[in-house]
Amino acid sequence: PLLDALGACYDTPCQGTAFYAFQSCINHSCTPNAELQPGSRAVANLRAVRQPEAGPIEKGEEVTISYIEESLPVDQRASELADYGFTCRCPKCLRETGQRRPGGGGAQGETRAQRNRPAG
């Protein structure tokens, strides 16, 4: 019943399909500040991965993970992320496509809707 909302294109079962409630609450960035670590089936382990020059994750800052391999070229990342239903607007993607964030704002404090607009 929960997955019925996804529509008919998700009716075909395939090996490796799963729904992870905790992970699905973490937004994507091609420059993530955290990554999921292997753990037990009941526990999701999150580890900070930000580069030292960026400093620690600040209180109130959004924690992000990469849904894909972030070292891929921008066009390939965009293609893979289209399967997730959005166009990535993280600083790395904007820089690599020559775009600017609306209003010139940074990533901190932005909502998913502002950063990752639906594809289409």
N, CA, C and O of each residue as an XYZ file, in Angstrom:
480
protein
N       0.809     -1.214      0.000
C       0.000      0.000      0.000
C       0.851      1.277      0.000
O       0.519      2.234     -0.699
N       1.934      1.301      0.767
C       2.768      2.491      0.839
C       3.393      2.817     -0.509
O       3.456      3.984     -0.896
N       3.856      1.799     -1.226
C       4.529      2.024     -2.498
C       3.565      2.196     -3.671
O       4.000      2.504     -4.780
N       2.253      2.001     -3.443
C       1.273      2.198     -4.508
C       1.321      3.620     -5.040
O       1.026      3.849     -6.213
N       1.679      4.560     -4.216
C       1.741      5.957     -4.621
C       2.804      6.202     -5.684
O       2.751      7.217     -6.378
N       3.773      5.291     -5.828
C       4.832      5.464     -6.809
C       4.367      5.192     -8.230
O       5.012      5.635     -9.181
N       3.279      4.485     -8.393
C       2.732      4.249     -9.724
C       3.156      2.925    -10.324
O       3.916      2.157     -9.734
N       2.636      2.683    -11.526
C       2.814      1.405    -12.202
C       4.258      1.120    -12.600
O       4.643     -0.046    -12.689
N       5.063      2.145    -12.841
C       6.439      1.890    -13.287
C       7.280      1.237    -12.190
O       8.378      0.755    -12.465
N       6.783      1.215    -10.960
C       7.511      0.578     -9.870
C       6.902     -0.760     -9.474
O       7.260     -1.320     -8.438
N       5.974     -1.284    -10.300
C       5.308     -2.543     -9.995
C       6.200     -3.763    -10.196
O       5.989     -4.790     -9.551
N       7.184     -3.671    -11.071
C       8.035     -4.807    -11.384
C       9.068     -4.995    -10.276
O       9.921     -4.132    -10.070
N       8.995     -6.113     -9.568
C       9.986     -6.338     -8.513
C      11.361     -6.611     -9.117
O      11.469     -7.223    -10.180
N      12.380     -6.167     -8.455
C      13.735     -6.460     -8.904
C      14.613     -6.710     -7.685
O      14.346     -6.212     -6.592
N      15.636     -7.472     -7.892
C      16.543     -7.788     -6.794
C      17.250     -6.512     -6.349
O      17.768     -5.765     -7.180
N      17.273     -6.265     -5.067
C      17.981     -5.114     -4.530
C      17.101     -3.917     -4.240
O      17.592     -2.911     -3.728
N      15.821     -3.990     -4.550
C      14.919     -2.888     -4.248
C      14.550     -2.936     -2.775
O      14.231     -3.997     -2.237
N      14.595     -1.775     -2.126
C      14.257     -1.715     -0.706
C      13.782     -0.315     -0.362
O      13.987      0.625     -1.130
N      13.161     -0.183      0.767
C      12.740      1.118      1.280
C      13.414      1.306      2.635
O      13.203      0.516      3.555
N      14.211      2.337      2.751
C      14.919      2.639      3.995
C      14.403      3.964      4.531
O      14.740      5.026      4.008
N      13.597      3.901      5.559
C      12.933      5.098      6.085
C      13.932      6.161      6.550
O      13.758      7.336      6.227
N      14.962      5.786      7.290
C      15.933      6.760      7.804
C      16.714      7.402      6.663
O      16.813      8.626      6.586
N      17.267      6.579      5.779
C      18.075      7.089      4.688
C      17.270      7.985      3.754
O      17.808      8.941      3.195
N      15.995      7.686      3.584
C      15.183      8.488      2.670
C      14.907      9.880      3.221
O      14.424     10.744      2.489
N      15.197     10.113      4.474
C      15.037     11.442      5.076
C      16.287     12.306      4.923
O      16.269     13.481      5.289
N      17.365     11.747      4.392
C      18.618     12.482      4.242
C      18.735     12.947      2.799
O      18.683     12.130      1.880
N      18.889     14.233      2.592
C      18.979     14.791      1.250
C      20.310     14.485      0.592
O      21.303     14.168      1.247
N      20.294     14.593     -0.733
C      21.473     14.337     -1.551
C      22.302     15.597     -1.754
O      21.767     16.704     -1.796
N      23.602     15.420     -1.878
C      24.522     16.444     -2.372
C      25.668     15.719     -3.062
O      26.077     14.642     -2.627
N      26.189     16.308     -4.141
C      27.359     15.743     -4.806
C      28.635     16.100     -4.051
O      29.722     15.644     -4.405
N      28.497     16.912     -3.017
C      29.590     17.197     -2.074
C      29.038     16.930     -0.672
O      28.829     17.860      0.106
N      28.805     15.657     -0.358
C      28.162     15.314      0.916
C      29.066     15.607      2.109
O      30.289     15.667      1.983
N      28.439     15.788      3.265
C      29.218     15.963      4.483
C      29.100     14.739      5.392
O      29.593     14.743      6.520
N      28.435     13.682      4.886
C      28.300     12.442      5.648
C      28.132     11.276      4.682
O      27.838     11.470      3.503
N      28.321     10.079      5.189
C      28.086      8.879      4.386
C      27.511      7.797      5.281
O      27.767      7.763      6.485
N      26.735      6.920      4.679
C      26.179      5.787      5.406
C      27.234      4.700      5.478
O      27.911      4.410      4.492
N      27.368      4.112      6.631
C      28.320      3.038      6.862
C      27.546      1.734      7.032
O      26.414      1.739      7.515
N      28.155      0.620      6.637
C      27.486     -0.666      6.842
C      27.174     -0.876      8.328
O      27.969     -0.543      9.206
N      26.015     -1.427      8.568
C      25.598     -1.709      9.932
C      24.633     -2.861      9.934
O      24.472     -3.550      8.927
N      24.000     -3.071     11.043
C      23.001     -4.137     11.111
C      21.760     -3.692     10.351
O      21.638     -2.520      9.994
N      20.857     -4.599     10.106
C      19.635     -4.266      9.377
C      18.780     -3.254     10.126
O      18.019     -2.516      9.499
N      18.882     -3.200     11.428
C      18.038     -2.317     12.220
C      18.698     -0.975     12.511
O      18.044     -0.082     13.050
N      19.975     -0.806     12.171
C      20.694      0.410     12.526
C      21.371      0.996     11.294
O      22.018      0.281     10.529
N      21.218      2.289     11.113
C      21.930      3.000     10.043
C      23.028      3.817     10.703
O      22.749      4.649     11.566
N      24.265      3.589     10.307
C      25.391      4.330     10.854
C      25.771      5.445      9.894
O      25.976      5.206      8.704
N      25.862      6.661     10.412
C      26.205      7.816      9.616
C      27.555      8.334     10.091
O      27.791      8.443     11.294
N      28.452      8.657      9.142
C      29.786      9.130      9.496
C      30.057     10.435      8.758
O      29.804     10.535      7.558
N      30.573     11.441      9.474
C      30.933     12.716      8.845
C      32.112     12.496      7.917
O      33.048     11.775      8.263
N      32.076     13.115      6.733
C      33.155     12.928      5.757
C      33.663     14.243      5.188
O      34.414     14.238      4.212
N      33.278     15.352      5.765
C      33.684     16.634      5.211
C      35.193     16.797      5.259
O      35.852     16.315      6.180
N      35.737     17.484      4.253
C      37.164     17.750      4.197
C      37.564     18.689      5.333
O      36.803     19.593      5.679
N      38.754     18.489      5.921
C      39.180     19.295      7.076
C      39.116     20.801      6.833
O      38.765     21.553      7.743
N      39.448     21.257      5.622
C      39.446     22.695      5.356
C      38.042     23.300      5.411
O      37.900     24.513      5.560
N      37.012     22.470      5.294
C      35.636     22.959      5.378
C      35.170     23.087      6.823
O      34.136     23.700      7.091
N      35.909     22.524      7.736
C      35.528     22.597      9.147
C      34.480     21.568      9.514
O      33.989     20.840      8.652
N      34.137     21.505     10.788
C      33.153     20.512     11.241
C      31.742     20.866     10.775
O      31.466     22.006     10.401
N      30.868     19.886     10.805
C      29.461     20.128     10.510
C      28.926     20.987     11.653
O      29.029     20.616     12.822
N      28.360     22.125     11.306
C      27.874     23.072     12.304
C      26.487     22.688     12.824
O      25.718     22.016     12.136
N      26.184     23.117     14.031
C      24.862     22.919     14.599
C      23.834     23.592     13.687
O      23.990     24.757     13.322
N      22.800     22.863     13.327
C      21.755     23.381     12.470
C      22.021     23.211     10.980
O      21.132     23.459     10.165
N      23.230     22.794     10.610
C      23.560     22.573      9.203
C      22.952     21.264      8.733
O      22.947     20.278      9.470
N      22.445     21.249      7.523
C      21.854     20.036      6.972
C      22.922     18.970      6.740
O      23.988     19.258      6.197
N      22.629     17.746      7.150
C      23.497     16.604      6.882
C      23.054     16.030      5.550
O      21.869     15.773      5.340
N      24.020     15.826      4.636
C      23.705     15.297      3.314
C      24.571     14.082      3.011
O      25.678     13.940      3.530
N      24.042     13.209      2.157
C      24.777     12.059      1.651
C      24.694     12.105      0.128
O      23.870     12.835     -0.423
N      25.530     11.341     -0.550
C      25.425     11.248     -2.001
C      24.667      9.982     -2.345
O      24.991      8.902     -1.851
N      23.665     10.113     -3.187
C      22.889      8.961     -3.624
C      23.614      8.190     -4.721
O      23.252      7.057     -5.035
N      24.638      8.808     -5.301
C      25.352      8.237     -6.439
C      26.853      8.398     -6.225
O      27.281      8.927     -5.199
N      27.647      7.951     -7.177
C      29.098      8.148     -7.136
C      29.374      9.596     -7.528
O      29.191      9.970     -8.686
N      29.811     10.409     -6.577
C      29.951     11.846     -6.822
C      31.145     12.229     -7.683
O      31.268     13.391     -8.071
N      32.033     11.282     -7.992
C      33.182     11.591     -8.848
C      32.847     11.483    -10.340
O      33.696     11.779    -11.180
N      31.633     11.067    -10.680
C      31.217     10.964    -12.081
C      31.139     12.356    -12.712
O      30.987     13.347    -11.997
N      31.242     12.443    -14.042
C      31.040     13.727    -14.718
C      29.616     14.237    -14.456
O      28.704     13.445    -14.219
N      29.436     15.543    -14.499
C      28.163     16.162    -14.132
C      26.993     15.638    -14.968
O      25.903     15.452    -14.428
N      27.182     15.397    -16.261
C      26.075     14.905    -17.081
C      25.664     13.488    -16.694
O      24.484     13.144    -16.753
N      26.618     12.679    -16.304
C      26.308     11.315    -15.865
C      25.639     11.339    -14.484
O      24.716     10.566    -14.229
N      26.104     12.223    -13.596
C      25.438     12.364    -12.287
C      23.991     12.794    -12.484
O      23.090     12.251    -11.846
N      23.763     13.766    -13.366
C      22.403     14.251    -13.621
C      21.515     13.135    -14.145
O      20.358     13.019    -13.741
N      22.048     12.316    -15.039
C      21.286     11.208    -15.591
C      20.906     10.212    -14.500
O      19.760      9.766    -14.442
N      21.846      9.864    -13.648
C      21.565      8.903    -12.573
C      20.596      9.482    -11.550
O      19.745      8.761    -11.029
N      20.714     10.773    -11.258
C      19.827     11.391    -10.271
C      18.416     11.594    -10.811
O      17.471     11.723    -10.033
N      18.261     11.625    -12.137
C      16.926     11.740    -12.722
C      16.064     10.554    -12.295
O      14.845     10.686    -12.182
N      16.683      9.400    -12.058
C      15.942      8.232    -11.569
C      15.345      8.476    -10.184
O      14.383      7.814     -9.796
N      15.911      9.417     -9.446
C      15.387      9.762     -8.121
C      14.312     10.847     -8.212
O      13.683     11.187     -7.210
N      14.106     11.385     -9.408
C      13.030     12.345     -9.604
C      13.396     13.799     -9.361
O      12.503     14.616     -9.134
N      14.673     14.152     -9.399
C      15.028     15.554     -9.225
C      16.283     15.904     -9.999
O      17.055     15.034    -10.402
N      16.466     17.193    -10.195
C      17.675     17.734    -10.788
C      18.508     18.322     -9.657
O      18.039     19.195     -8.928
N      19.717     17.855     -9.513
C      20.567     18.314     -8.417
C      20.998     19.760     -8.650
O      21.411     20.132     -9.748
N      20.893     20.556     -7.607
C      21.317     21.950     -7.651
C      22.311     22.233     -6.529
O      22.347     23.326     -5.964
N      23.117     21.217     -6.222
C      24.146     21.410     -5.195
C      25.237     22.326     -5.765
O      25.317     22.495     -6.982
N      26.071     22.915     -4.916
C      27.122     23.827     -5.404
C      28.021     23.205     -6.468
O      28.413     23.889     -7.413
N      28.354     21.923     -6.332
C      29.225     21.269     -7.311
C      28.558     21.202     -8.678
O      29.191     21.516     -9.686
N      27.294     20.799     -8.729
C      26.588     20.708    -10.011
C      26.407     22.086    -10.642
O      26.591     22.246    -11.848
N      26.048     23.078     -9.834
C      25.887     24.426    -10.368
C      27.207     24.953    -10.920
O      27.235     25.555    -11.994
N      28.287     24.734    -10.201
C      29.610     25.185    -10.650
C      29.996     24.497    -11.957
O      30.484     25.150    -12.879
N      29.782     23.183    -12.044
C      30.198     22.424    -13.216
C      29.315     22.671    -14.439
O      29.729     22.387    -15.563
N      28.113     23.192    -14.237
C      27.241     23.519    -15.367
C      27.218     25.010    -15.652
O      26.522     25.457    -16.563
N      27.974     25.786    -14.877
C      28.046     27.229    -15.084
C      26.808     27.973    -14.637
O      26.572     29.099    -15.075
N      26.008     27.361    -13.765
C      24.793     28.003    -13.268
C      25.065     28.655    -11.922
O      26.073     28.381    -11.270
N      24.145     29.524    -11.521
C      24.227     30.144    -10.192
C      22.977     29.794     -9.421
O      21.903     29.620     -9.995
N      23.126     29.692     -8.129
C      22.002     29.444     -7.241
C      21.120     30.685     -7.213
O      21.642     31.793     -7.092
N      19.791     30.539     -7.323
C      18.905     31.709     -7.284
C      19.175     32.559     -6.044
O      19.221     32.037     -4.930
N      19.350     33.846     -6.232
C      19.613     34.747     -5.113
C      21.040     34.668     -4.617
O      21.400     35.379     -3.679
N      21.869     33.817     -5.224
C      23.264     33.701     -4.818
C      23.457     33.059     -3.466
O      24.556     33.119     -2.915
N      22.414     32.436     -2.904
C      22.498     31.841     -1.574
C      23.355     30.602     -1.537
O      23.614     29.985     -2.569
N      23.789     30.242     -0.367
C      24.579     29.046     -0.171
C      23.705     27.861      0.155
O      22.481     27.967      0.223
N      24.351     26.732      0.354
C      23.607     25.495      0.608
C      22.974     25.481      1.988
O      21.893     24.920      2.167
N      23.631     26.090      2.963
C      23.135     26.018      4.330
C      21.789     26.724      4.442
O      21.634     27.860      3.993
N      20.843     26.060      5.030
C      19.541     26.637      5.265
C      18.571     26.484      4.098
O      17.406     26.856      4.232
N      19.005     25.957      2.972
C      18.106     25.764      1.852
C      17.277     24.511      2.058
O      17.701     23.563      2.719
N      16.113     24.527      1.493
C      15.277     23.338      1.557
C      15.561     22.459      0.362
O      16.179     22.897     -0.608
N      15.116     21.233      0.429
C      15.288     20.309     -0.686
C      14.617     20.870     -1.943
O      15.150     20.734     -3.044
N      13.447     21.501     -1.780
C      12.733     22.050     -2.930
C      13.531     23.156     -3.609
O      13.488     23.284     -4.832
N      14.250     23.949     -2.842
C      15.048     25.012     -3.420
C      16.268     24.458     -4.131
O      16.626     24.948     -5.202
N      16.908     23.461     -3.571
C      18.157     22.943     -4.104
C      17.937     21.903     -5.185
O      18.640     21.908     -6.195
N      16.988     21.025     -4.996
C      16.780     19.917     -5.916
C      15.391     20.007     -6.501
O      14.456     19.394     -5.986
N      15.247     20.761     -7.566
C      13.951     20.940     -8.210
C      13.611     19.703     -9.022
O      14.498     19.081     -9.605
N      12.316     19.336     -9.067
C      11.913     18.144     -9.826
C      12.364     18.219    -11.280
O      12.347     19.278    -11.907
N      12.767     17.057    -11.793
C      13.169     16.969    -13.194
C      11.935     17.110    -14.068
O      10.829     16.756    -13.660
N      12.130     17.626    -15.265
C      10.999     17.661    -16.179
C      10.778     18.983    -16.697
O       9.857     19.190    -17.488
